[in-house]
Amino acid sequence: MIGAGVFAVFGPAAAVAGSGLLLALVIAGFVAYCNAMSSAWLAARYPESGGTYVYGRERLGPFWGYLAGWGFVVGKTASCAAMAMTFGAYAGQPRLFAVLAVVALTAVNVVGVQKSVLLTKVIVTITLLALGTVAVTADGNADFGAFKAGGVLQAAGLLFFAFAGYARIATLGEEVRDPERTIPRAIPLALGITLAVYAVVAFTALNAVGADVLASAPAPLAAVAPDLALLIRVSGCLAALGALLGLILGVSRTVLAMARDRHLPPVLATVHNGVPRHAEVVVGLVVIVLVLVADLRGAIGFSSFCVLGYYAITNVSAWSLGRRVVPALGLLGCAVLAFSLPIASVAAGVLVLALGAAGWLTRKVLWSRSP
């Protein structure tokens, strides 16, 4: 979670909520907490890789597991585009460098180079050092800006994007030691640390430059501390590349799993030397198209809508375990934030999820008629 999201999302959120950014952050964190607890309970019950793709299937039926997986794939593909554009923005050429980053990292994944735990630790360490330096050295007593109450929920939906990752432990349930004890403790702890870091950075940014500057800057955090702009830009680039590498890797593996289950074209299940190259290339091409046709706010909004849909299914699945209050609050929060997002993101998200559902139903009818 502590990575590229914090470098990208404060600008779009400040544009719609102004100084309401801080309240929006709390709301996003609360919804993420409810989703995280539902994920933790389900992961303890089903310590298998796959996350809600597994939970929805086991608790609600095959269609809901499929829809969760479809939402994850399309939402995280948009996340890839957002991370690529974040890299481009901090590198100085949003579209050109974004496309080059996708091409380079897709090639890296195709030849079998994966994001390692060591690389993750290095990137997070650099990111935390950069954010800590900004928090300590940024000065000013700027006007926070107008409190735009009507945009707080939309900003919370956009900020939810920055929390994506708290359930990664759950999706890798088979690889966690003592999952029934470890997962329910690890997810809320990771989420709490991240929320604290984001709150400090958000307050520092508003105090240093105000919401208007934060909203208009191509690289928001670089505008907070101009004297440290180079450090922040380098850190933002590294964080974005690390996130993009991991996202392409994760999305392509989910595509592989869904192709094996015949939910996607079987050709995407082809594996060469342990690497799903067809899936990798297709994901890379789709991300490049999104980079060329979408803007950062649109990519973040679409990604948030699809991922909130994914977690809505998570909460309903947790409800079926006998849990009540937290899954209900999580489900309500997902619905409110999803439909508070920009109308274009909502329309695109509804359309893509509907197409996925139509594909499922069509395939089921064809299978039922086959001899």
PEKA-V517466 format. One record per helix or strand of 2 or more residues. SS is the DSSP state (h for helix, s for strand). FROM is the first residue (numbers start at 0). TO is the last residue. Records with the same first field share a line. If there is no record, write none. Layout:
SS: FROM-TO / FROM-TO
This chain:
h: 3-16 / 20-44 / 51-58 / 61-90 / 93-109 / 116-136 / 148-162 / 167-170 / 172-174 / 178-215 / 219-223 / 225-259 / 265-268 / 276-292 / 295-318 / 324-337 / 342-368
